Amino acid sequence: MKFLPILTVLVILCSCVPPETKEQNSVNIDLSSKQNQRILTHRLDKTLDSLFYYLNSDNANHRFLAAGSFDSQSDEAAIKKKLIEKLSDNNIDIRTRAAYGLAQSRDASLAKTLMGFFKQRDTISVDNKFNAQIIQSMGDLGDEKVLRSLSTISTYRPTDTLLLVAQTRAIYKMTLRGINSASATSLMVSYVTNPEIPIKARLYAAHYLSRSSELDIEQHKFQIANQMIKEKDVNVKMALGLALKHTQDPDIQNIINSTLEGNEDYRVKINLIRALQNYDYINSIEIIMALLSDENQKLALTAASYIANGGNKEDSGIYRTAAQNADSTILKPKLYEAFFQAIPYYYTKTRNAARYDIQQLLELEQNPRMISAYLSALGQDINSYELINKVAEESNDAIVLSAAARALGSILSNERFNANFKGSSRYARRKILGYLETMFEKKDIGVYTETALALANPKSEAKLNLDSLRFLRSAYKSLQFPEDLEAGLALAKAVNFLTDSVEIKPPKSAAFKKLNFGILEKVQDSTRAMVKTTKGVFELVFFPESAPSSVVNFIELSNDNYYDDKVFHRVVPNFVIQTGCNRGDGYGSLPFTIPSELGPKYYDDAGYVGMASAGIDTESSQWFVTHSPTPHLDGRYTIFAKVIQGMNVVHDIEEGDKILDVIIKNL
């Protein structure tokens, strides 16, 4: 890694670069071009020889499209070799796209190769765009030495936007990989507290501080807290609020408490509640309890999650009372869940009483989604397995069955299981495993998946207590691919774990759905999707050049009325709303997949629309919208659209709300 000390010098050279001039032979993709459509077809078919042919085309558009074909499959040696060759292309966009594709391979050995292409001519000819991508790529490929070099650069001017964003994005990506340092932290604090730094660079600096799993901010904690208080940009403010999780200072806790009582965006408050998890419970619980009655349900649910994750056993009775008094929304079962997590397993009478509360509620409840929520609460009570099984026996609803399997799996992996049952723990485990096996008779994909995930967890002790794996093998053989791909992956993992072998090779996606070029040609800048929901309407604009298969797939399904009456089955406060499942629990799919399209689009704002995925090239019908910037999703989930109107509706949507219609305009 002898090249690494040179990195600082090379990057500093970029700080004086004038605005980039447009090259000849520039890229301007025409999706109606038959030649371009052939390249997209080769991308779908993964015909590498043809893509390699177009990489050497005289036409820059062809080379660019071919280079972008490897963003999600750039791990093969032949592909990497071809992309390295394109780093010398005479077109800036193609060089940059090749550098991005090589970073997507996550092959650390490529770091030195990429740095060898860093432009170090005189400052007039240095290519900011290409250099910025190389710097950014170090976030995926670099090691501690690279981070040390990156975080000692302090010569960038506020006008060097591309380089500052690349630098902060690279350092942020490194912390996601568990690589951080005191110098990186100091640099990111200096950036986020400097209003002259470009907002995107400040955003990534703030997310570095908030997303790092372990970070020493003691010398910076008051800087961060003060910046959070005065910060005008809500996206940066949210991240700074969460960054305060890295300390337990009582004065910082007072600042958080005061901010929670103020008039702030609900997303800022959610992040502050999450940060409070590391602080003294007694100094904040009154504020948390007050937030349980907040009119914003996402905020109230986050307050309930705070109790679930860090409640006090002495206050368990208060949690039960709060659950009893909560209105009949998702908050009531969440508070029961918090109660069961907080109360010791040996408080038998109190646990039994709360379980009886839920049993009575379940007898009156008809809504599968509410039943599912109560089952999740029971999953935190080790002695509830008989009640959970009873609910599963009496139901054929997919949402209920998958929730029951998940709850039983949660009980099996509970760290207090053996202490709770003492000498009869093996008997209890075998009984629960028997219930799960019996549930397989209902042939439900959600049950298959949740059970497989539980059995693959060493804490379930399934290896020691399962007599036969026949029910797992039989379920796997019954699957239909690609629609049952997620269940297949989970079952293969479980069987292989339980047999200490590779008995079942993980299934792979079948051929992709064909791309309807007739639709693709009609998509214009003015094409919009109007998503009508039970909470109102939000409007999407598409990104057909970066995600053609995803855009066309969404339009086709919308025109076929597939999304009508689909529920938002997953809502995570200040993260995403998700829909498109034909079962309503997240395990539904359609008999086709489309490719992951992981080009250089970034989740650096609220309202990006991405494809849900169980892994590379497993996308089908489910999609999500982000509540706020989620840069940890960059390069991992396809972005195919963005909300341009109606974000208030996105924020209002709760689990169980429905899509009424999706109308495609100006197509």
C-alpha positions, 0 to 999 in steps of 0.5 A: 500500500505504498501509494497511500501516502501519496493520496493526500498530495493527489487530493490536495491538487484537486482543491484548485480545480476550476469548473469542469468543461464539457468534453466532446463525444459527451454522453446523452442517452436516448432510450428510444435508440434500438442500439441502446435497447440492445445493450439494455437487453444484453444487460438483462440477459447478462451476455458479457461478450456482447457487453464487452463488445459495446464497451469498445464502441466508438459511440460514447453512449454505448460505452457508458450503457455497457459500463453501467451494466456491471453495477450489481455484478462487477465481481467477476474477474473479466468484468473488473479487467474490462472496467479497469481498461475504461478508466483510461477512456477519453470520456469523463462520464465513462471513466467515472462510471467505470470507477463507480462499478469497480467500487461496487465490487467491494474488492479491496485489492482494486484500491491501488489500481484506482488511485493509479488513475487519479489525475495529477496533471496541472490544475487546469486539466485535472478532472474533478468529476473523475477524481471525486469518484475515485476518492468516493470509491475509497469508501468501499475499498480503502482501509485504515491507512486510506482513512488516515490520508482522507481525514488529514485533508484540510485544504478544500475550499467550500466551492470544491463541492464535488471533492468535499461530497466525495471525501465525506461520502467516502469517510461515511462509507468507511464507518459503515464498514467499521473503520473510523478514527479520531482524525476522521471524527474531528474533520467531520465535526469541523465540516458539519459545524461550518455553514460554508461547507456544501449542504450535501457534504455537511449531510454526510458528515452528520451521518458519519457521526450518527451512523457509526456504531462506536465513536468517541465524541467526548471532546466534540459533544457540546459542539455537536449538541449546539449545532443540533440546536441551531441547525436550520437544515432538518436533514442535518439536524436529524442526524446530529440529534442521533449522533448524541447517542455516543455520550452519556453526559447529563448536560447533553441529556438535558439538552435532548430533553428540552428539545423533545419538549419543544416544537421540532419536526417529529423526525428530529424528536424520533432520533433524539428519543433513539439517542436517549437509549444510552442515557440515564432512564430516570431523567427522561422517562417522564418526557417519554411517557408524555410522548406516548399520547402525542398525536403523531403516532410515529413519535408515540410508537418510538417512545414505546420502543424506547421503553421496550428497549430500556424500560425499568422493571420497577415501572413495569406496572406503569407500562401495563396501565399505559397499555390498558389505557391506550386507544385501540391503535398499534400503540396498545400492543407495542406497550404490552410488548414494552411491558413484557420486555421490561418485567423480569421473567420471575414476576409470574403473576403480573405476566400472567395478568398481562397475558390474560389482557391480551387474550381477551383483546384477541378474542374481540379483535378481527383485524389481522394486522392488530392480531399480528401486533398482539402476537409480536407482544406475546413473542416477548413473553416466554410463557405465551407459546401456547396462546400463540399456537392457539391463535395460529391454529384458528387462523388461515390469514397469511399475516397472522400465520407469519406473525405467529411463527415470528413470535414463536421464533422470538421466544425460542431465541429469548436469552431468558428461556432456559432460566424461565423453564429451568429443568423443563426447558428442553421439553418446552423447546421441543413443544414449540418446535413441534408447533412450528412444524405443525404450522408448516401443514398450512403451506404458508410462505411466511411461516416457512420464512419466519420458522427458517430464520428462527431455526438458523439462529443458534440461540433457538437450540434447534440443532439439539432439539429437532428430531427431523428436518423432513418438514423443512426439506419438503417445504423447500421442494414445494416452492415455486421460483422466483416468487418464493425466492425469499423463503427459499433462501431462508430454508436453504440457510436453515437446513445448511446450518442444522446439518453443518453442510451445504445440502441445499445450494441457495436458489438463484433468480430465474431469467429477468422480466423482459423490458417493455421498450414500448413503454420505456420510449414513452417515459418523458421528463413530464411523466408522473405517477399519482399515488392515491392512498387512504391518507391522500395523494403523493406524486412521483417523477421517474429516473428511466435512464438509471433504472429502466427496468424498475420504472417500466415494471412499476408503470406496467403494474400500475396500469394493470391496477396491481397496486390497487388496494395494496396495503403499506405493510411496513412503516418504520418511523423516520425511515420508510413506508413500504408496499406492493406485497400481494399478501400484506405481510411483506412475503408476497411477490410475483412470478418474475424478478427484475435486476438490481439497478444500483447506479450512482443515485443516492439516498441523500434526501427524503422522498426517494423511491426504491425497490425492496430486495432480498438480495441482488437481482431479487426485486419484483413488486415491492417498493418503499419511500424514505421519510428522510435521507438514508445514505446507508442504502446507497449502492444497495437498493435501486432508486427509480423515482422521487416524490415531488409532491405530497411528502406530507401524505408520505409522513402521514401514512401508517401501517395498514393504510392502502393504495387506492389507485396509481395513475400514470400521467403524461406517458 
